[in-house]
Amino acid sequence: MGATGATGNAVLRSLLALGAPVRALTRNPERPIPGTTDPHTAPPEVRYADAADARSLAAAFEGAGQLFLAMANGPDQTELETRVIDTAARAGIGHIVKISAPAAEPDSPVAVSRGHHAIEEHLRASGLAHTVLRPYAFMQNLLRLAPAAAQGVILGAMGEARCTYVDCRDIGDVAAAALTRPDLVGGTYTLTGPEALSHAELAARLSTLTGRQIRYTDLAPGELRDTLVHRAGMPLWLAEHVTEIQQLAVARPESPTGTVERVLGRPPRTLDAFLYEHRDHFRR
């Protein structure tokens, strides 16, 4: 599921590279799916599926043995993902790899993480074999900072706290491994990049990359939330989520786990490499 999203598409590409039989699910099957036109790999089967429509899910799951489950965060995520799990169980799917979140606990300070905890509990209760991936902040989300960086500033509410950004392509490779290697089934894996970086350090690296001065401005949590709503146009729940995960990094210092390297046998992609790869995006 989520074949057009950053993580789901990374999993799709990894599975295609491995030559694994794969079905891509999307709510817009007429729209081309990124990464599926490589002449050296067989294209995936593409089917319509909407998590809000159990009948479409049942049809899409028919004949499948495993499911990669990733959905965009949102207020209805718990309801939708539990429906997906129930439909998968009825359809005979035997193993689900789920994208979850750090601090997926019943009393987590992050509302989305509390939702992921509820989904994980539902998955455990389903009796299905399952593997849970808990990635930290995606490097790909840093691309959203480009407009602010063009104005010479990055806003946040993290103080000197650090983030262990992970590339979605590494998450995709780990998920593909979990879907093709029986030794990984049943585990819970916390995924990070190779280093922890503060927003001030991120601003310094972007300054070097772009050749213009970019500074980090630290705000109070409520001020950041209001800024995201009123200046960036975020819905309130998303602005609160961004603020909560930044405050989680303050309360629970992040450090690299090394899980990506242990699973894949190679180091995770670095933030410097990611930023350089997307240098033109930040230089506009």
C-alpha positions in Angstrom: 0.0 0.0 0.0 1.1 3.6 -0.5 2.9 2.8 -3.7 3.1 6.5 -4.7 4.2 7.8 -1.3 7.8 8.4 -0.4 8.2 5.3 1.7 5.9 3.0 -0.2 7.4 3.9 -3.5 10.9 3.2 -2.0 9.7 -0.2 -1.0 8.2 -0.8 -4.4 11.5 0.1 -6.1 13.5 -2.1 -3.8 11.2 -5.1 -4.4 11.4 -4.6 -8.2 15.2 -4.4 -8.0 15.1 -7.8 -6.1 12.9 -9.3 -8.8 10.2 -10.0 -6.3 6.6 -10.3 -7.5 4.8 -7.2 -6.3 1.4 -5.6 -6.6 1.2 -1.8 -6.3 -1.9 -0.4 -4.7 -3.1 3.1 -5.4 -6.3 5.2 -5.3 -5.3 6.5 -8.8 -4.4 3.5 -10.9 -4.5 5.6 -14.1 -1.7 7.8 -12.8 1.8 6.6 -13.5 3.6 5.3 -10.5 7.2 6.6 -10.1 10.0 4.2 -10.6 8.1 1.6 -12.5 9.3 2.3 -16.1 12.8 0.8 -15.8 13.2 -1.3 -19.0 15.4 -3.7 -17.0 12.8 -4.7 -14.5 9.3 -6.1 -14.9 6.6 -3.6 -14.1 4.4 -4.3 -11.1 0.8 -5.2 -11.2 -1.2 -2.1 -10.3 -4.6 -2.2 -8.6 -7.0 0.3 -7.1 -7.4 0.3 -3.3 -8.8 2.8 -0.9 -8.4 2.2 2.8 -11.8 3.7 3.4 -13.4 1.1 1.1 -13.2 -2.4 2.6 -14.5 -3.9 -0.7 -11.7 -2.4 -2.7 -9.2 -3.7 -0.2 -10.6 -7.2 -0.3 -10.3 -7.2 -4.1 -6.8 -5.8 -4.1 -5.6 -8.3 -1.5 -6.9 -11.3 -3.3 -4.1 -13.8 -3.9 -1.5 -11.8 -2.0 0.6 -13.5 0.7 2.2 -10.4 2.3 1.3 -6.7 2.8 3.4 -3.6 3.2 1.3 -1.2 5.2 2.2 2.5 5.1 -0.3 5.3 5.2 0.0 9.1 5.6 -0.4 10.3 9.1 -3.7 11.8 9.9 -6.6 12.0 12.3 -8.3 8.9 10.9 -5.2 6.8 10.5 -5.9 4.4 13.4 -9.4 3.6 12.0 -8.1 3.1 8.5 -5.1 0.9 9.3 -7.1 -1.3 11.6 -9.6 -1.8 8.8 -6.8 -2.7 6.5 -5.4 -5.3 9.0 -8.8 -6.9 9.5 -9.4 -7.1 5.7 -6.0 -8.5 5.2 -6.6 -11.2 7.8 -9.9 -12.2 6.1 -8.2 -12.2 2.7 -5.6 -14.7 3.8 -2.6 -12.5 3.9 -0.1 -14.1 6.2 2.5 -11.4 7.0 2.3 -7.6 7.3 5.2 -5.2 7.4 4.0 -2.0 9.1 5.5 1.4 9.1 5.1 2.7 12.6 6.7 5.5 14.6 9.2 6.1 17.4 7.7 6.2 20.9 4.7 4.2 19.8 3.4 3.9 23.3 0.0 4.3 25.0 1.1 7.4 26.8 3.4 8.9 24.1 3.6 12.7 24.1 3.0 12.5 20.3 -0.6 11.9 19.3 0.3 10.1 16.1 2.6 7.8 18.0 -0.2 6.9 20.3 -2.3 6.0 17.3 0.6 3.8 16.0 0.7 2.0 19.3 -3.0 1.2 19.0 -2.5 -0.1 15.5 0.5 -2.2 16.6 -1.6 -3.7 19.4 -4.4 -4.5 16.9 -1.9 -6.1 14.6 -0.6 -8.3 17.4 -4.1 -9.3 18.4 -4.9 -10.2 14.8 -2.7 -13.3 15.0 -1.0 -12.4 11.7 2.8 -12.7 11.4 4.0 -9.1 11.4 7.2 -7.0 11.3 7.2 -3.4 12.6 9.5 -0.7 11.4 9.9 2.5 13.5 11.8 5.1 11.4 12.8 8.5 12.7 12.4 11.7 10.7 12.6 11.2 6.9 15.4 13.1 5.0 12.9 13.6 2.2 10.8 15.8 4.4 13.7 18.3 4.6 12.9 19.2 1.0 9.9 21.1 2.5 12.4 23.5 4.1 13.6 24.9 0.8 11.2 27.9 0.6 12.2 29.0 4.1 15.8 28.3 3.5 15.6 30.5 0.4 14.6 33.3 2.8 17.7 32.5 4.9 16.0 30.9 7.9 14.9 27.6 9.3 12.3 27.6 12.1 11.9 25.0 14.8 11.3 24.4 18.5 14.1 22.0 19.2 16.8 24.1 20.9 20.0 22.1 20.6 18.3 18.7 20.3 19.4 16.5 17.5 17.5 14.4 14.9 18.7 11.1 13.4 17.3 11.7 9.9 16.9 8.5 7.8 16.6 8.3 4.0 13.3 6.7 2.9 15.2 4.6 0.4 16.9 2.9 3.4 13.5 2.3 5.0 12.4 0.8 1.6 15.4 -1.5 1.5 14.8 -2.7 5.1 11.1 -3.2 4.4 11.9 -5.2 1.2 14.3 -7.3 3.2 11.6 -7.9 5.8 9.3 -9.1 3.0 11.8 -11.4 1.4 13.9 -12.7 4.4 12.2 -15.0 6.9 14.8 -14.3 9.5 13.5 -10.7 9.9 9.8 -11.7 10.4 8.4 -10.8 13.8 10.9 -8.2 14.8 10.5 -4.5 15.7 13.2 -2.4 14.1 14.0 1.3 14.9 15.6 2.9 11.9 17.8 6.0 11.9 20.5 7.5 9.7 24.2 7.4 10.7 24.3 10.6 12.7 22.3 12.9 14.9 22.1 16.6 13.8 20.7 19.7 15.4 18.7 22.3 13.4 21.6 24.7 13.8 24.0 22.2 12.3 21.5 21.5 9.5 21.3 25.3 8.8 25.1 25.4 8.6 25.3 22.5 6.2 22.6 24.1 4.0 24.6 27.4 4.1 27.7 25.5 2.8 25.6 23.7 0.2 23.8 26.8 -1.2 26.5 29.4 -0.7 24.2 31.7 1.2 23.8 32.3 4.9 20.9 30.3 6.5 20.3 30.5 10.2 18.2 28.5 12.6 15.6 30.4 14.7 14.3 28.6 17.8 10.7 29.3 18.7 8.6 28.3 21.7 6.4 25.2 20.9 3.2 27.1 20.7 4.8 29.8 18.6 6.0 27.2 16.1 2.6 25.6 16.0 0.9 28.9 15.3 3.4 29.8 12.7 2.9 26.5 10.8 -0.8 27.1 10.8 -1.0 30.7 9.9 2.1 31.2 7.7 2.6 27.8 6.2 -1.0 26.9 5.9 -0.8 23.5 7.7 -3.9 22.0 9.2 -3.9 22.2 13.0 -3.4 18.5 13.6 -0.3 18.5 11.4 1.2 21.6 13.0 0.7 20.0 16.4 2.3 16.8 15.2 5.4 18.6 13.9 5.7 20.5 17.2 5.2 17.3 19.2 7.9 15.3 17.4 10.3 18.2 17.8 9.6 18.3 21.5 10.0 14.5 21.7 13.6 15.0 20.4 14.2 17.5 23.2 12.7 15.2 25.9 14.3 12.0 24.5 17.7 12.7 22.9 18.1 10.7 19.7 21.1 8.7 18.7 21.8 6.4 15.7 20.7 2.8 16.2 22.8 1.0 13.6 19.8 -1.1 12.6 20.0 -0.3 8.9 23.6 -1.5 8.7 22.9 -4.6 10.7 19.9 -5.6 8.5 21.4 -4.6 5.1 25.1 -5.1 5.6 25.9 -1.6 4.5 25.9 1.8 6.1 22.7 4.0 5.8 22.8 6.9 3.4 24.2 10.1 4.9 22.5 13.4 5.2 25.4 15.1 3.4 24.9 12.8 0.4 21.2 13.4 0.4 21.5 17.2 0.6 24.1 17.2 -2.2 21.9 15.0 -4.4 19.1 17.6 -4.0 21.3 20.6 -4.0 19.4 22.2 -6.9 16.2 22.0 -4.9 17.7 24.2 -2.2 19.5 26.5 -4.6 16.4 27.8 -6.4 
